Amino acid sequence: MLNKDRILKNFLDMVRIDSPSFKEAAMAEYLKEFATQQRWLVRVDNAGKLCDGDTGNVIVRIQATGGGEPIAFSAHMDCVPPCLGIKPVVEDDKISSEGETVLGGDDKAGIAAILEAALHLKEENIPHPDIYLLFTIAEESGMHGAKNLSAADLPVKKVVISDAGGPIGTTIVKAPAKAGIDVTFHGKPAHAGMEPEKGVSAIQLAADAIRRMSLLRIDEETTANLGKIEGGTVTNIVAETCTLTAEARSLDDAKLQKQLDHMKQCCDEAAQNIGGSVDFEYTISYPALTVPADSPLLQKTDECCERLGLKFEAVPCGGGSDANILFGKGYSVVNISNGMEAVHTTKESISLQDMYDTARLVAEMMKSPE
């Protein structure tokens, strides 16, 4: 049997460890010691050096005791702010923070479930193939751990990530690509009271561009949002520059590119209408995740849920995760729920039963085929 008390203890121990993005060293040390005590092979890669973090990804190998294809299980070590000095509160089955910070279940609930599943297989002498545990850094700040992961450090084809909400059995099969957008509008300064007609207002240029844009919900798969706009200096000078930061997301790469092209065109048309010029730049932060309906890993997830009496449900998601990055690197992936709720808020919570059921599901997926 899996040990519910142990899951709770390990989870509480971990959420009390400060681990904001790029500063996960204490969490990495905890996991290294944990793995070493179990005589699992553990190492830390150089992902942190590549993104100015204080540690790299923690990679654990649990050597096979049975047949089957090697498989990996993954969750991230970092948390979103406010995440320093977390004080967890346990009330019956529910775990939350005192309310001044997030809880950190995103994604230490995933780590706790994965560790418990691996311990269960060891203690019960349940045969399993080579198992890799991947605990990544800086997921919340742009999936930097996954982006800087070397394929040689994760020699498997299939990766199960536990970094989603919803009832246990919920499995993310589609997640959007995201583009970060930076626009600079260039006008021409002039005295606003004495000769404004000699100037071109970069703020007016930005306003005209925004007026032309389709934003927010574009279609069932695509969104776009303006995050911040800044420009000008004082009221008696026609604004010379104005900057805009934005994003666009889509479950479909072609639709994302269409939205980016549309937003750029709106900026170009505004420049033609008002004058001045525009620098429009974007970066694809992560690719879209699309798990094929015939994915063997997806089928395995469904079958394991059925054996455990969990309701399997394949769903899309509006946000990205390490699953997007690993999928883009060529791995077969699924992202399963661990039951976390109200993530990225000080009202975040999780139930112990959900973590326990997640561990049950992970353990079932770890086993050698019968």
KAURQUI-V884806 format. One line per field, one symbol per residue. ss: DSSP state (A for helix, B for strand, O for the rest). phi: phi as a letter, one per 20 degrees, with the letter a starting at -180 (. if undefined). psi: psi as a letter, one per 40 degrees, with the letter a starting at -180 (. if undefined). Layout:
ss: ???
phi: ???
psi: ???
This chain:
ss: OOOAAAAAAAAAAAAOOOOBOOOOAAAAAAAAAAAAAOOOBBBBOOAAAAOOOOOOOBBBBBOOOOOOOOBBBBBBOOBOOOOOOOOBBBBOOBBBBOOOOOOOAAAAAAAAAAAAAAAAAAAOOOOBOOBBBBBBOOOOOOOAAAAOOOAAAOOOOBBBBBBBBOOOOBBBBBBOBBBBBBBBBBOBOOBOOOOAAAOBOAAAAAAAAAAAOOOBBBBOOBBBBBBBBBBOOOOOBOOOBBBBBBBBBBOOAAAAAAAAAAAAAAAAAAAAAAOOBBBBBBBBBBOOBBOOOOOAAAAAAAAAAAAAOOOOBBBBBOOOOAAAAAAAOOOBBBBBBBBBBOOOOOOOBBBAAAAAAAAAAAAAAABOOO
phi: .fdfffgfgfffgfffefbfgmcdgffffgfffgfffemefbbdedgffecmeebdfecdddffdbeofgbdccbdeeceffcemfdfcdcleedbefoecfenfecffffgfffffffffffelefbfgdddddedlffdplffffefegfececdccdddbbdngfofcfdbbffccecccdeddcfaffeebffedcefffffffffgeeecmeebfdccbbeebcbamccfecffecbdcdbbbcbfcgfffffffffffffffffffeeombcddcbcffaefdceffefgfffffffffffemeefbecececebggfffffeoeeccddfdnfclfmcfegbbeffffffffgffffffffff
psi: iihdddddddddddeehhgihefedddddddddddddefihiihaedddeffieiaihhhhhiieaiihiiihiiidiiiihehfhgihhhbehhaieeeiidedgfedddddddddddddddefhiiahhhhhhiifdeeffddddehhddeggidhhhhgfiaiihehhhehiiihhhhhhhhhahiiheddfdeeihhddddddddddeihibhdaeehiiihdihiiicieehhhdihihiiiiiiehddddddddddddddddddddddaaihhhiihhdiiihhhidehddddddddddddefihhhhiiieiiadddddddeeihiihiieeiififieeiiiidddddddddddddddiii.
